[in-house]
Amino acid sequence: MLLKDEVEMLKRVPIFARIAPAKLKLLAFTSDRVSYNAGQALFHQGDQGDAAYVVLSGTADILVDSPTGEIKVAEVDINSIVGEIAILCDVSRTATVKATSRLEALKISKEHFLKLLSDFPEMAVEIMRVLADRLNHTTSELTAARSRQNQPQPMSTH
């Protein structure tokens, strides 16, 4: 993929939509193009957050460890960004992201991501929207799961 193609892809990612093409070109140039096969992890829950990933092609699952094993909490596909929470909050990875198909991504270093954020405060607003949407989705899922747990069980007719 050419640099101009990567810039076009970045423009389709909501948090980068309002950033000048020249800045996106610099971001694409300073980022690493990475590839994963189905089943390969981009990163694991608990890893140090050193980069965010923009999915250029393919799909992945977001998995969280639980006492009963990994739980799939979301799916990501083209134009999605993952890994930004660990960068923004300076915490370890909150989930594992595993490719479910051949996946190509742009790996944006923590340093470049934070520099872009300081240069473009409007990007922060888009990130807040993405994170708020994820939180809303997670809250809805949690509420639905808890309400299923609290449903009265049918009585046995033995």
C-alpha positions in Angstrom: 0.0 0.0 0.0 1.3 3.4 -0.9 1.6 6.3 1.6 -1.2 8.2 -0.1 -3.4 5.1 0.3 -2.6 4.9 4.0 -3.5 8.6 4.3 -6.9 7.9 2.6 -7.5 5.0 5.1 -6.6 7.2 8.1 -9.1 9.9 6.9 -11.9 7.3 7.2 -11.1 6.7 10.9 -13.4 9.0 12.8 -10.8 10.3 15.2 -8.5 11.4 12.3 -11.3 12.7 10.0 -10.6 16.4 10.7 -6.8 16.3 10.6 -5.0 17.9 7.7 -3.8 15.5 5.0 -0.2 16.7 5.5 -0.3 15.7 9.2 -1.9 12.3 8.3 0.9 11.8 5.7 3.5 12.4 8.5 1.6 10.0 10.8 1.4 7.3 8.2 5.1 7.8 7.4 6.2 7.5 11.1 3.9 4.6 11.8 4.7 0.9 11.1 2.7 -1.3 8.8 2.1 -4.6 10.5 0.4 -7.9 9.4 -1.2 -10.6 11.4 -2.7 -14.0 10.5 -6.0 -15.3 11.9 -5.4 -16.3 15.5 -2.4 -14.0 16.1 -2.6 -11.4 18.9 -1.9 -7.8 18.2 -1.3 -7.5 22.0 -2.4 -9.2 25.2 -4.3 -8.0 28.2 -1.7 -6.8 30.8 0.9 -5.9 28.2 2.5 -2.4 28.4 0.6 0.0 26.1 3.2 1.3 23.6 1.1 1.8 20.5 -2.4 2.2 19.0 -3.4 0.2 16.0 -5.6 1.4 13.1 -7.1 -1.6 11.2 -6.6 -1.2 7.5 -8.0 -4.6 6.5 -9.3 -7.7 8.2 -11.1 -8.3 11.5 -10.2 -9.0 15.1 -11.9 -9.9 18.4 -11.5 -8.0 21.6 -11.1 -10.5 24.5 -11.0 -10.0 28.2 -9.7 -12.5 30.8 -12.2 -13.9 33.3 -12.1 -16.6 35.9 -13.8 -19.0 33.4 -11.5 -18.0 30.5 -11.5 -15.4 27.8 -14.7 -13.6 27.0 -15.3 -11.9 23.6 -16.5 -8.4 24.4 -16.4 -6.8 20.9 -15.3 -7.2 17.3 -13.3 -4.7 15.3 -12.9 -4.3 11.5 -11.6 -1.9 8.9 -11.1 1.8 10.1 -11.3 0.8 13.8 -8.7 1.9 16.3 -7.6 -0.3 19.1 -5.0 0.0 21.9 -5.6 3.7 22.6 -6.9 3.3 26.1 -3.5 2.0 27.4 -1.8 5.0 25.8 -4.3 7.6 27.0 -4.6 6.3 30.6 -1.0 5.1 30.9 -2.2 1.7 32.1 -1.5 -1.8 30.9 -3.6 -3.3 28.1 -7.2 -3.7 29.3 -7.9 -6.5 26.7 -6.4 -8.9 24.2 -6.9 -8.2 20.6 -6.7 -11.2 18.3 -7.0 -11.3 14.5 -9.9 -13.4 13.3 -8.8 -13.1 9.6 -5.7 -11.8 7.9 -5.3 -8.4 9.3 -3.2 -5.3 8.2 -2.8 -2.4 10.6 -0.9 0.8 11.1 0.9 0.7 14.4 1.1 4.2 15.8 3.6 4.7 18.6 2.5 6.2 21.9 4.9 9.2 21.3 3.4 10.0 17.8 -0.2 9.4 19.0 0.2 11.8 22.0 2.0 14.4 19.8 -0.9 14.3 17.3 -3.4 14.7 20.2 -1.6 17.8 21.5 -1.4 19.3 18.0 -5.1 18.6 17.3 -7.3 19.0 20.4 -10.3 18.2 18.2 -9.0 14.7 18.0 -9.5 14.4 21.7 -13.2 15.1 21.2 -13.5 12.3 18.7 -11.7 9.9 21.0 -14.1 10.8 23.8 -17.0 10.0 21.4 -15.5 6.6 20.6 -14.8 5.8 24.2 -18.2 7.0 25.4 -19.8 4.9 22.7 -17.8 1.8 23.9 -18.8 2.6 27.5 -22.5 2.9 26.5 -22.3 -0.4 24.6 -20.5 -2.2 27.6 -23.0 -0.8 30.1 -25.9 -2.0 27.9 -24.4 -5.5 27.6 -23.7 -5.6 31.4 -27.2 -4.6 32.2 -28.7 -7.2 29.9 -26.4 -9.9 31.3 -27.3 -9.0 34.9 -31.0 -8.9 34.2 -30.8 -12.4 32.6 -29.1 -13.6 35.9 -31.8 -12.1 38.0 -34.7 -13.6 36.0 -36.8 -16.0 38.1 -36.1 -19.6 37.1 -39.1 -21.8 36.1 -40.2 -24.1 38.9 -39.8 -27.8 38.4 -43.0 -29.8 38.1 -41.8 -33.1 39.5 
